[in-house]
Each structure stands twice: as C-alpha cells, then as structure tokens.
C-alpha cells in the first residue's frame, strides 16, 4: 500500500467514509460504520496478511495489531511502539473455542464464558501451535476476546490470532481516540477510527490481566478496568484461590 493520497475502492457501503490523509507518510484512516463492518474488515485482513501493522478500537482502548504467527510482523509491532523486546504481547482471537488452540486450558469453559468476550486478558500456558517468535522468553501467553465486533470479525476473517497491544508509544498513556496516538500514524498502514472509547480517564486502565495457568488458582497481573467483576467470578462462582 502506498501511503499518502489513497482512496479505497470498496465493494460495500459498510464503511461510512474513508478520509484521505494528505501529509506525506501518513497512514490511511477508515472511519467505521458501527454495526456494518464488512468492507472495513476486508481492508484490515488484506493489510494484515501483507505483514503490516494496523490500529483499531477495542472494548477498552485503542490498540495496534499484527499477525501473531508472523515473526517479522511482530517485530514491526515492537519497533513501532518502541517496546522492550522482553515484554510480552497478548494475542486476540474471535471465539472462545479458539482459546484452546493457543493456550492450555486449566479452567472450565463456563468460567471463560463468564469473562469473555470482555475487558479481560486470560494468561495461560502457550501451546506448541503458537509462533515461537512471539514472546520467546515465556511459556505463557495472554489471550483476549474483546467485546467489540469489529476486531473479532477481523480475527475470524484472517483465521489466526492477532498480536495486540495498546496504541501508544511504550510507557505513554493509553489512548481513547485516534488523535491521541498521532505520533504512530506514519508507521501504521491503516487506522480504523471507531470514535472515542469511554468517557472518563478510568477507561484508560485497559483490560484486567489474570494468570489462570495454575489449576484452581488465579493471579492478577494488572487490575485493569474489570478487576472487581473478574475476582468476583473467579472466587465467588468458581472457588479459585488467589496465588501470591
């Protein structure tokens, strides 16, 4: 894809508008038409399959994503964010049944159904099917299913997981609209604009990250935006104990 003045030719009216970005080396911005994502999903899938990095909304904050099974795409993701290579990146999948392909199950499916889709990242021991070039320094992987149809439809179309992390320069605050990560625009192939996510600063907390890799136990790695409800499900409904 050539950056700059580019207009997408869509076969569907599902993308309400495509804004041409005039500045040199800027990414293309696609404004999402909520509830009818078909054209935008096709654009995202095409870009990802070419090894590019894109930005898109989730149910918590904006994220940047690349193919998790492509080591080169994952490297680009790290480079764009300026992220320390030793810090792991979560993956995003479309459906609950996808989780067991990439993570070893230690909890009942019903427990996952109570947490996902939603603002929770479940950390499990990775399976051999996951790209060894993704998070090579850990046997664990965080797995997300956001409660946001667009990103889930993208995962379904490409039929493999996305490497997904926050759309910001590493160590900067999380972003709730695309204007807040403009410094990344020149490095992204496509930006999908879903408007502003959340209405308060608390929305920037991102997903609650919980380690479920030990059967019968849980460990909160990051409290995030769903801490109380997550702990309630784990302890009250399923009797898991906190691992210190």
Secondary structure, DSSP 4 states (H G I P E B T S, - for coil): ---SS-----SSS-S-EEEPP-STTPPEEEE--TT--HHHHHHHHHHHHTT--EEEE-SSSEEEEEETT-HHHHHHHHHHHT--TTS--EEE-SSHHHHHHHEE--S-HHHHHHH-SSSEEEEEEEPTTS-TTSSTT-SEEEEE--S-HHHHHHHHHHTSPEEEEESSSTTSPP-SSGGGGGGGGGG-SEEEE-----SSGGGGG--EEEE--STTEEEEEE-TT-HHHHHIIIIIIT--EE--
